[in-house]
Amino acid sequence: MSEGWSRSRAAGAGAVASAVLLIAGGVFGRPDVAVLGAAPLIAAAWTVWRQPSGQLTVRVEAWSGEEPAGAGEDGPDEEPSGSGDGEAPAAGAAVRARVLLDAPAGADTALLGVRRAGRDVAELLVRVDGRRSLPLLVRTVRTGPQEVATVEAQAIGPGAASISEPTDPVGRTAMVLPGPSALRDLPLPPRLRGLTGAHTSRRPGEGGDLRDVHQFAPGDRLRRIDWRVTARRAPDLRELYVRREHALAEAVVLLVVDSRDDVGPDPRTWRGAEGPRAQDATSLDLGRHAAASLAQGYLGAGDRVGLDDLGARRRPLPPGGGRRQLDRIRHALAVTRPEGEPPKRLRPPQIPSGALVVVFSTFLDDEASRVARQWRQAGHRVIAVDVLPELREGHLDDRERLALRMVRLAREDRLAELADLDVEIVHWRDDPAVGLAGLARRGQRRPGAGVPA
Amino acid sequence: MSALRSLADARQRDDVEVETGPWAPGWAVRLLLAVVAATALAVAWSGPGPQPPASMPILLGVLVLAVACAPGLGLSGLVVLVVGARVLLGGAPPLGSTMLLVLLAHLVVWLGAVAARTRARTRVELAVLAAGAREGLPPQVGAQGLAVVAAVVAEGGLPPGDGWRVAALALAAVVVVLALPRPRVLWWRRD
């Protein structure tokens, strides 16, 4: 028997039975009995003759999916990749990889076990003629670094008569970036900054909406003269009238993610003994998704967006604009995760003056609401985005329901207190686009007719 | 709403897909094994010989069920033994039945070995079964030829002398030594 290979019990039992029939047929002079075991015995002898040797090797590699599935069969040998960070697909999209099997000579079949997040997701008995590449497609709602799949394999000899030792589990991790969703109108800070941008500020300048029509004065450009108005108001051209416009400006938005909590829809998993299911988006996944969506919306409008993390003491991502800033924010969001005991902040993180602050949190404790309250009291417009997922409580017992109810009451009190302080609240699990559009309209209304000051 | 809809849709689709060729579930392989084993037993009992007692079909049904439910126990060999015992006790069946039994006995052993490696939800690539069937074809053809020879020999009477019996026993011994599973560490070398 080759090293690492053993005979299958089922095949061995068949060979024994066939041998018994052969012997019985010989002893009792019954060739019709002896011949019943002929084929299995010949096949068993043939499999012994072709006993595989060597070990099956299995690898899991990143794969773009552009090559044909069987490209690995004849391709050059590649170094085993083992575990490593792969490409960075977006959540909701498919994470692609491929399982490469190199079977030893004589082994034509492999038994594969595929695991993900601690659960068996597939078991396959596949043909391996030398080398085989199996595309692997993982759809996930989770973001951040995560396991793509862990694969174990066992080679099987001809006729399933011999089996090799199982290989060591081979896994691969990938960084899944939060995928932004398109939003409609977004709320703006009360004060806009700069001399360029996509929003009309209240300052006089150029590029914005019409501010007024005024007599020409030193400093006005000649091309600003409105000849129609001038002809109507001063036909003798003693006075010239110019159109004055509002200046353009940009908004500065600071996204503050509370990474101290990462809770799933099942309250039983909140204690941490067991993690949320792989197919459930957690609060941090929702927070990453919400922050990425808002970042895309603001950056698409030409605004400047920064990112900070309430759960980690690291330098925040300063406000910036452009597509690369969106990439930076998505990568920073993807690596954001709970890191041990969260530090106690004595004061809220510093933010640029006049910035709009958007806090993404579950508000299951006082920290996020405390800093939101302090920012609001400092005069910033603050939006609290509640990223607690829709909870499943049908399976909870009475004590757990009572505990959950108490947690909910405390949380609702916090949110009500924030609302009293004019911190605007958006529940991401409901319909965030509508909620944000409503806040955007509210911000555009000025105190005056029908609107209290 | 569209913001969350993409996540909700993705949640419903959250899974791992491994692209393989056409496949059959493991339970289908076990079902096929049960059908083949039941057919082999039925063909064996349809030949000449005494009628079985009323409890025999129940016992054979239990055996077939056990073969299908726990193929890893190697009970497919027991099915072959039962078939052989019935043929031995019942008398030589017609040539057609003998050839069919030769085929079914081989199928039972092979499918039992394949099914032993799978679970009910294992995806068994059809290419595996096709390759196994191709590999089993030459021995099966040879065995069918032997079946014809055996029928001719049985009808024409045995040749004088026990030389052919000794040869058959020696051949069986060689095959048994080669084919039977052996422990990696022999018992007298164990600690």
Interface residues (C-beta under 8 A of the other chain):
Chain A: M1 S6 R7 S8 R9 A10 A11 G12 A13 G14 A15 V16 A17 S18 A19 V20 L21 L22 I23 A24 G25 G26 V27 F28 G29 R30 P31 D32 V33 A34 V35 L36 G37 A38 A39 P40 L41 I42 A43 A44 A45 W46 T47 V48 A69 A91 G92 V99 D108 T109 L111 L112 V114 R116 V121 A122 E123 L124 L125 V126 R127 L134 P135 L136 L137 V138 R139 T140 V141 A149 I156 P158 G159 A160 A161 I163 G179 S181 A182 L183 A278 Q279 D280 A281 D285 L286 H289 A290 S293 W428 R429 D431 P432 A433 V434
Chain B: M1 S2 A3 L4 S6 L7 D9 A10 R11 R13 D14 D15 V16 E17 V18 E19 T20 G21 W23 G26 P71 G72 L73 G74 L75 S76 G77 L78 V80 L81 V83 G84 V87 L88 A92 P93 T98 L101 V102 L103 A105 H106 V108 V109 W110 G112 A113 V114 A115 A116 R117 T118 R119 R121 T122 R123 V124 E125 A127 V128 A131 G132 E135 G136 P139 Q140 G142 A143 L146 A147 V149 A150 A151 V153 A154 L158 R165 A168 L169 L171 A172 V175 V176 L178 A179 L180 P181 R182 R184
